[in-house]
């Protein structure tokens, strides 16, 4: 068996692209009919923001036939929020290996090629939704949060307190900038959410992912109305206690906005038994609910890794000044290994390589967890992904903690 890995592109034939689709169906089943399909490549045409690498099994020297695709990965060009900064992010989707070749290490070449290409084009972070997290830890990824589906009986929302300072109304296409701005204010305050900008979010509807969108507004100082939240919802076919209202986004910038939006959701109680909400915990909007009903009925863990240390750390905002030195070890791709000094003065960061310093040692997984703010230095040490001197732990926790990790888009 002779294998080779290469980048796919617009010069590839329909036969090659059909093999790629077939691998996807083999791994994940047919694409759900009710979901919009992601942009797909065609011979002579390639969607913006999409890259694909594939591994082929070449026929033996004495055998006829063309190479057969046995593995491939697809990456998306995103930006995501980390420490208040929008950082270019390589998002992996559709990682597939033919059944007969699983466990043979084929992903090593595919991830090495894809991630080096992403780092070369300026991506400083990478993310993916794994089905088996252990596969990706060797590449430096670690679980930082999950995109969950939670179910709440609509009857349990009846006791949500009124919010008289907030009005709700059905959004129109003219409200898209206000909805996007509301999402931006929420997402910038978290670690992890996509910015919903770029070629894969080119159309307003792709930034507001549902048919029904209700806007929550409060009085602005000038006497007008300003958006402080929205809920994007869709009705399931039919009605009855066994039916659910699907909520793809519930974003609230104030407690009263959350209450007002939950009241809108509760209004469907005569035709639906529950609401299914796409979220990531801990969701602050849950804290205005009068009951503890919040059942997780689906979960997609989310993993990230750092691809470029200066690219990931320089754009962030930092709450305190200080200096910390740390060493990164064990990167199988050789992208971030080395000893780094991060210095913050008047909120402005500087990052440089240093040598000859006795510094705490982070694995790539530990660096990824630190950048995400998903674990404290104390927990990183318990996990064994941070070792060595402890004098910088306090400033590292101050710099990278304080923001919750959230995602709202599956890819």
N, C-alpha and C positions, 0 to 999 in steps of 0.2 A: 504494500500500500504506500503510494507516494502522495503527499498532501502539499498543497500550496495555498497561501492566503493572499488575497488582494482586495483592493478597494473596488466596489461596484460603482458604476456611473452611467451616464446617458448613452454610451456606446454599447452597453450590454444588450443582448438580444432578448426578445420576449420569452424565449425558452429559459434563459437564466433567471429572469424575473419571476416566471411561473414556478421555478424550483424554490425560489425564496418564499413565495406565497404558500406553497405546499408545505414547506418546513414549519411555517407559522401555524397552519391549520393542524399539523401533526402534533405540535407542542401545546397549543392553546385551544384548539377547536375552531369552528367557523366563527368569523367575526359577528358579534351580536347585531341583529338586524335593526334594533331600535337605536343604536348609537351611530353618530356620524363617523364615517371612516376617515382615518388620518390621510394626509396627502400621500399618494402612491406614485412611485417612479414608473415611467414608461420609456420605451426605446426612443432615444433622441430628446427626451425631456426629463428633467430631474427637479423635484420640489425644493424650493429654497429652505434652508435650515435643516436639511436631512442628509445624513451621511450613512453609508452602509459598507461593512467589510464582511467578506465571506471566505470560508475555507472549502477547497474543492479536493475531491479524491480523484487523482489522475488514473486513467486506465493503464493497465500493465503494458509494457513495451510491445508485447505480441498480441495485444487485444485492441479491437476496434472500439470506437465510441468517443464521446466527449467527456471532459471532466464533469463529475457530479457534485453538486453543492451538498455538503454534509453539516455545515454550521454557518451561522451568520449573526451579526449584531447590527442594530439600527440605532443611531444616535440623533438627538434633536438639539438644535442650538437654542438655548434658553438663557434668561438671566433670572437670578433669584436673590432674595433679600437675606443679607447676613450682616448683623451689626449695624443696621441702618443704611447699608450700601447695596446697590444693585450690582451683582457680581456675575460675569459671564459663566454659564453653567452648561456642561455637557450632560444631557439626560439620556440614559440608555433605555430603550424599549425594544421588545422583540428579540431577546437573547435566546436563540434556539440552536439545538444540536440534534442531529438525527439519532434515533433510538440506538442504533447499532454502534454509535461512536461516543455515547455518553460515558463519562469517566475516563476518557483518554487524554484529557488535558488540552482539548482543542481551543478552549476559551483563552488560554494564555496568550497565544499569538494575536487573537482577535482583539482582546482588551489592550494589549501592548500597542498594537497599531492604532486603535481608535483613540486611546488616551494620549498617546504622543502627538497624534494629529490635533486633538483638541487643545492640548497645551500649547502647541505651536501657533494655533490661531487665536490664542489669548484666553481660553477658558481656564479659570482658576479653581473651579469647583466641578464636581460631577455627582450625579444622583441617579438612583434607580430604585424600582420596586421589586424586591427579590421574591422568588418562590422558595428558595433555599439559601438563607443568608450565609451559611458557611462557605458556599462556593466563592463568594465575593470578598470575604474577609482577607484572603491572601493578596488581593489587589489593593488593600488599604481601606476598603469600605467598612462602615459600621452603622448599625441601626440607631437612628436618632429620634424617630417618631413613627407614626402610622396614620394613614388615611383610613378612617373608620366609617362604617355605616352604623348609626345608632337608631334604635326604634323607641318611640315614646308614645304611649296611648294618648289619643287626643283628649280623652276625658280628664287626664291628669293636668292638662293645660288650662282647664276651666278656672282655676283659682289664681291665674296670673293677674297681678294687680294692674289696674288701668294706668295709662301714662298720658295724662291730659295735656302735657306740654308738647306732645309729639302728634303730628297728623300723619296718616298713611294714605297713599293713593297709588293707583296702577301706573307704572312707569310707561313712558312712550319712547320711541327711538330718539327723541330730542334729549332724553335724560341720560343717554349712554355716557357722556363725559362726566356727569355727576356721579354715576354708579362706579365708573372706573376710578375716579378720584377718591371715593369712599373706600373702595377696595385698597387703593394705594396707601391711604392713611393707616388702615388696619395692618396691611402686609408689611409695611416699612417698620412697624413696631415689633415684628416677630423675627425669628430666624427660620429660613427655609422656604417660604411661599414663593412661587413663581411671580415675576412682575406682570405676567400676561401682556408682554410686549414682544415685538419681533415678528419674523416671518410666519411663525406657526400660530400667532394670535393676530392675524392681519385684519380680521373683520370684527366689528363691534359685537356681533352675536357670539363669536368665539370667546369674547371676554366676559359675556353675560350668559352662562350656559343653561338657560331654561326658557320655556315659552312664557310663563307667567312671572313677572317681576313686580314686586310691591316695594315702593320707596317709603322710607320713614324720614320725616323732615321736622325740624324745629325752627323757631324764629331766630333769624340772624340779627345782629346789632342794628343793621340798617332797616329793619322792619320787614324784610323779605323772608323767604324760606330757604333753608340750606339742608342738604342731605346729611343724615347722621346714621344711615343704615339702609339695608335692603334685604329682601328674601327672594330667592329665585326658586320657583316651585313648578311642579308638573303633576297633573292628575293621572293616576292609574286608570286604565279602562274599567268601566263598571263602577258599582258602588256597593257599600255594605261594610259590616264590621271587620271583614277579612281583607279589606282594601286599604292601601296606604297612600298618603300624599308624599311624593318624592321631593325633598328639598336639597338642591345642589349647592346652594350658598345661603348662609344666614350670617350676614356681617353687620355688627352693631358697634357704633363708636361711643354709645352711652348706655347706661342701664335702662333708661326710659325707652330708648330706641329698641333695645332687645325685648322689653315687655310688649311694646306696641306690635312688633313683628310676630312674636309668639301668639299674640291675640289673633292676628290674621290667620296664622296656621290653625289655631284652635277653632276658627269659624267653620272649618271643614268637618267638624265632628258629626254632623248629621248624615254625611255621606261616606266618611272614611273612619276606620277604627283607630288608625295610628298614623304617625309621621315617621318617615325614614330620612334621616339627615346625614349628609356627607360632611364629616368634620374631623378634627384631630383633637384629642384630649391633652390637657385640660382646657375645655372650651369655656371661656368666661361667660358666654351667653347662657350657659346652663345654670349659672348661679342665681338667676332671677326666677327660676322655676320653683313652684311651691312643693314639689314632691321629689323623691329620689329616683323616680322612674327614668332609666337611661340605659337601655340594654344594647350592648354591642352585638350586632348580628352579622357583621362582616369587618374584615380588617386587612389592610395592605401595608405591611411594614415598609418604611422608607430608609434607605441607606445613603450615606454621602461619603466622599473623600475629597481631600485637598489635592489639587494638581499643581499649584504654584504658590509658594509661600508668600512672596511679596504681593502677588496679584490678589490673594485672598485676604491678607491682613492690612495692606496699606489703605484701601478705600473705607474701612470700617470707621465708625465713631467710637471714641474711648472716653469713659466717664472720669477717669483719673489719669494724671501723669505718672510716669515711672519708667523703669527699664527692667527687662527680663531677658535672660539668655536661655535657650533650650536647644537640645540636639534632637534631630529626627533620624531614626534608624529603621532599617528593614524594608525600605521601599523596593519591591521587586522590579519596578520600572525605573528606578533611579531618578525620579523627578524631583523629590523634595528632601532627600537625605542631606545631612550636613548640620552644622551648628549655626544658629541664627540669633541675632540680637534684635529685639523689638523695643524701640524707645519711643515714648509718647511725651511730647512737650506742648502745652497749650492745646491739647486735643489733636495735634497733628502727629501722625505716626511716621517712623522711619524704620526700615528693615534692611539689615545687611548681614552677610556671612562673616563669621569670626572664627578664630582658631585658638587653640591653647587655653581654653576655658573649661573648668570643671562645671559642667552644666547638667541640669536634669535631662533625662533621656525619654523622649516620647516615641512610641511606634507610630507608623502612619495612621493606624486606627485610632490611637490616642490623640494625635493631632486633629483628626477629623471630628472626634467627639468634642475636643476642646473648642474648635472653631464653631461648632454648632451650639455650644453652650448646653449640651445635653447631659453632661456629667461634670461634677466638681473635681478639682485636683485630688481631693481625698478619695473619691470613688475611682478615679483613674488609677491611683496607686493601688487600691484594693484589687482592681482588675488586672494589674500587672502591666499596664500599657504606659505607665509613667513611673520612673525610678530616679534615684539620685537626690541631689540637694533639694531642700524644701524651701529655701529662702524666698523663692519667687512665687510660691503657690498662691499667696494672698493677692498679689497684683494680677496674676493670671485669672483667678476667680473673679476679681472685680472687673477686669476687661471683658471677659467672654461670658460671664453669667448675666442674669438680669433680664434676658429675653426668652420667652417660651418658644419652643420649636413647634412649628405648624406647617402643614401642607393642605392644599385644597384642590389640587389638580392631579389626576392620575394620567400617566403616560406610559 
